[in-house]
């Protein structure tokens, strides 16, 4: 009895050590991931001179909201925000209209061509035409400099389609389809009135995946959009981060002008941090409402079957 009790004590002590080590590792990883976001937040509300001098590390220094004021005063940034919102809503809607019916059709056991079509889609995940052929197709279809060039070429994500197909296969039983047929329900009615109401979890997941993809995308707009009035927010952010769109001068400046230029350069740096935070807000707001569907929507659809 005493020997068993000591064994349990040793095992309990080992569990405590194990849990402590895991806690330390996970805390370290969390800080490693969270600190860059925290640094961006405190830099966006700190004095730009202090940020440029590298004095902002743990807490804000010289609290100011000038960065956010400059961002909201910029018409190009606000226009880019609205453009990104339109592109995200439009693109996600098209993605859902294409992905969900395709996934459901390929999950039906009575669809004879489902293996061939699924294989065809899977091949496109590994073999693609490349940038230039895609550009030629977009140009020949007269989609250049339109938002359609950003939402139509990638209207179906094959990985998302496979996940949704597996979800339908494992959550819509054959018996349910047979019972609906006996009641005189056709394929279209069954899909609209039975399948869709039972697919809230996977629909939420697809909305998040596609929506975040559209919101963060800038490369397609960089290639296909030539009018700045149609630029999404991420392209405006890239313009500030990489190209530094503020006007520069090569003439000899006075000491006062040099100080003002230094101040403007520091303000530009702070605008970068403010714009990063603003561009991340929509995703941070949406995620908590969708997160509860991850286990049911993704794990069931990817582990089973």
Residue, then its C-alpha position, 0 to 999 in steps of 0.5 A: x500500500x505504501x509502495x503504491x502511494x509513493x508510486x502515485x506521488x512520483x507519477x503526480x510529481x512527474x506530471x507536474x514537471x511535465x505540465x510546467x515544462x509544457x506551460x513554459x514552452x507554450x508561454x514562450x511561443x505565445x510571447x514570440x508570436x504576440x509581441x510583434x503585434x503588441x509592438x505595432x500597437x504601442x508604436x502606433x500610439x507613441x511619439x514618432x520621434x521616440x519610435x524612430x529612436x528605438x525607445x519604444x519596446x515595452x510601453x508607449x512613449x509620448x502617447x499620441x494619436x497623430x498616426x491614426x488622425x493622418x490615416x483617417x484624413x487620407x482619402x486614398x486610405x479610406x477609399x482603399x478600405x472601402x474597395x477592400x470591403x467591396x472586394x471581400x464581400x463580392x469575392x467571398x459571395x462568389x466563392x461560396x456560390x461556387x464552392x458549396x454546390x460543387x462540394x455537395x455534388x461531388x459528395x453525392x454517392x449517386x454522382x457517377x463522374x465525381x471521381x474524375x472531376x475530383x481528380x481533375x480539381x486536385x491536379x490543378x493544385x499541383x499543376x498550374x499555367x503560371x502568371x503569364x498565361x493567367x494574365x493573358x486570359x484575364x486580358x483577353x476576357x477584358x477583366x483588366x483594371x476591374x474587380x472581377x479580375x480579383x475574384x473570378x480567377x480564384x473563385x474555387x479553392x480546391x482545398x476548401x472544396x475538398x474539406x467541404x465535400x468531406x463535411x457533406x459526405x460525413x454529415x448528410x446521411x444517405x438515409x436523409x436523402x432517401x427519405x426526402x425522395x420518398x416525400x417527393x423532394x427533388x435534388x434542388x429542394x433537398x440542397x436548398x431546404x435540407x443541406x444548406x440549413x445543416x451546413x452552417x459550420x462549414x459555411x462559416x469556415x469557408x467565409x473566414x478562409x475566403x474572406x481573410x484571403x481576399x482582405x489580405x491579398x494585394x499581389x493580384x491587384x498589383x498585377x491587374x489593377x492599374x487605376x489607383x481609384x480601384x486599389x484595395x487597402x493592402x495595396x495602399x499599405x504596400x505603397x506606404x510600407x515599401x515605396x514610401x509614397x510621401x514626396x521627397x526633395x533633393x534640394x538643399x534644405x535649411x535646418x528648420x526644414x531638415x527638422x520638419x522632414x525628420x518629423x514627417x519621416x517619423x510620422x510616416x513610420x507611425x502611420x505604417x503602424x496605425x495602418x497595419x492595425x486598422x487593416x487587421x481590425x476586420x479580421x480580428x472582429x470577425x474571428x471570434x464569431x467564427x472560431x466556435x465553428x472550427x472544431x465542428x466545421x474543419x475537424x469533422x470535415x478533415x478527420x473523418x472520411 
